[in-house]
Amino acid sequence: MDVSMLLPGLYFGDPTELGVRLIFIAWGSVLLYLAIRRGVEPLLMIPIGLGMVLANVPGLHLASYVCNDYVGSLPESFKGFIGLVNVINFGNFTRVCTPESTSLLGWINHLVVRSEVGPILIFTGIGALSDFRAFLAFPIGALIGSAAQLGITAVTLLALTLGFKLNEAMAIGIVGGADGPTTIYTAVNIAPHLLGPLTIAIYSYIALVPVIQPPIVRALVPRKYRAIEMPKPSTNITITHILIFWVATLVLVGALVPAGFPLVAAVALGNLARELASKFSELERYFKTMAEPLLDIATILTMLGVGATLSYDYLGQYVAVRTAEAYMGFIVMAFTILALGLVAFVVSTVGGVLFAWVLYFATRGRVNPVIGCAGVSAVPISARVAQREAQLVKPGVYVLFHALGPNVAGVIGTAIVAGYYISYIKYFWTP
């Protein structure tokens, strides 16, 4: 008698299914080990790893989807539901999928991640935790944040040369911005099948900022230049300045890059709650909610949903036939993405430092080139790297405030690039 008839949890499926599940369980276990034992981004890696492991346990099917295939284009009766279901075009047929009723992780992914609610709420929390006064006090730093987007363009082109489709290459390139929610938001919109490896890549490299960036800074900025004292920044930034800045930014982004507007608006909402809470005590509860419980809940659910995308069941939507070759091809592609993400991050750091050198010469030595590493939007980790590298040479030097300007500018810059990529894929690109 088949034991699985009495104990469904013991049904392991065919060898291909079991092998793929074990690979993802092992990968998720490595993430859990790195988070718990090595302290690598535990707030993020624990729910991602847990989601991967649970989604791949044989017999549970916590990330399974029900799919129907239709020859040719999508039937007219389904077009009104495109926003509620996953629609995958295979060329000669179209697949429509939705989570099974008991697919807990599938529904978390569907309602929190795919709907974009999760990454947008995370951005609201980031806005509440960020101080844009440094940006307004040192506006020239925005140029460094723009230059640090170099890695996005470079790796997009590199991924194209390696055979990735345009939508996949653009999603991979966004890793160069070193912004987790933006990477998730972009992947959900243009390359949902790559969501898992892209998220793991971005948060792994953010965690490794203190390891990756210092050698680059030391190679590009000679010791004596790292000790440059920068002029004291302005301290006369008021709430009025911040309000004007956000109104102008939202108008420009809404008019020029509407696909990036939700991310920028979420940052603005969180930051305005932070600023107005100091003026109106009634709003302090909103600020605290955005900065703590709302951010934590959104992060937990989003990362669980992301982890579930690296599973046999979830990826079954995106392969025409569930063969070993199809799944192994995806796994190879996932590790290629991890390598490309590192290249993107390094190139973005180099771009920021090189442009900081341009500002050094343009201002006749008033800009410390070390702040260029803060152009990537790993707030505030990369700004702290700049401060530490400067202090190692001259203990009394203080560049942290100046570095925070490019840092938060990088957040907006990456969101704008992501919005452009999403708009181009949705309206101008044909698979």
Stockholm file with secondary structure:
# STOCKHOLM 1.0

chainA/1-431         MDVSMLLPGLYFGDPTELGVRLIFIAWGSVLLYLAIRRGVEPLLMIPIGLGMVLANVPGLHLASYVCNDYVGSLPESFKGFIGLVNVINFGNFTRVCTPESTSLLGWINHLVVRSEVGPILIFTGIGALSDFRAFLAFPIGALIGSAAQLGITAVTLLALTLGFKLNEAMAIGIVGGADGPTTIYTAVNIAPHLLGPLTIAIYSYIALVPVIQPPIVRALVPRKYRAIEMPKPSTNITITHILIFWVATLVLVGALVPAGFPLVAAVALGNLARELASKFSELERYFKTMAEPLLDIATILTMLGVGATLSYDYLGQYVAVRTAEAYMGFIVMAFTILALGLVAFVVSTVGGVLFAWVLYFATRGRVNPVIGCAGVSAVPISARVAQREAQLVKPGVYVLFHALGPNVAGVIGTAIVAGYYISYIKYFWTP
#=GR chainA/1-431 SS CCGGGTCGGGCCCSHHHHHHHHHHHHHHHHHHHHHHHHCSSHHHHHHHHHHHHHHHSTTTCTTCEEEEEEESSCCGGGGGGTTTSEEEECSSEEEEEEECTTCHHHHHIIIIIITSHHHHHHHHHHHHHCCTHHHHHSTTHHHHHHHTTHHHHHHHHHHHHTTCCHHHHHHHHGGGGCCHHHHHHHHHHHCGGGHHHHHHHHHHHHHTHHHHHHHHHHHHSCHHHHTCCCCCCCCCCCHHHHHHHHHHHHHHHHHHCGGGHHHHHHHHHHHHHHHHHTTCGGGHHHHHHHHTHHHHHHHHHHHHHHHHTSSHHHHGGGCSSCCHHHHHHHHHHHHHHHHHHHHHHHHHHHHHHHHHHHHHHHTTSCSCGGGGGGGSSCTTHHHHHHHHHHHHHCTTCCCHHHHHHHHHHHHHHHHHHHHHHHHHHHHTCCC
#=GC SS_cons         CCGGGTCGGGCCCSHHHHHHHHHHHHHHHHHHHHHHHHCSSHHHHHHHHHHHHHHHSTTTCTTCEEEEEEESSCCGGGGGGTTTSEEEECSSEEEEEEECTTCHHHHHIIIIIITSHHHHHHHHHHHHHCCTHHHHHSTTHHHHHHHTTHHHHHHHHHHHHTTCCHHHHHHHHGGGGCCHHHHHHHHHHHCGGGHHHHHHHHHHHHHTHHHHHHHHHHHHSCHHHHTCCCCCCCCCCCHHHHHHHHHHHHHHHHHHCGGGHHHHHHHHHHHHHHHHHTTCGGGHHHHHHHHTHHHHHHHHHHHHHHHHTSSHHHHGGGCSSCCHHHHHHHHHHHHHHHHHHHHHHHHHHHHHHHHHHHHHHHTTSCSCGGGGGGGSSCTTHHHHHHHHHHHHHCTTCCCHHHHHHHHHHHHHHHHHHHHHHHHHHHHTCCC
//
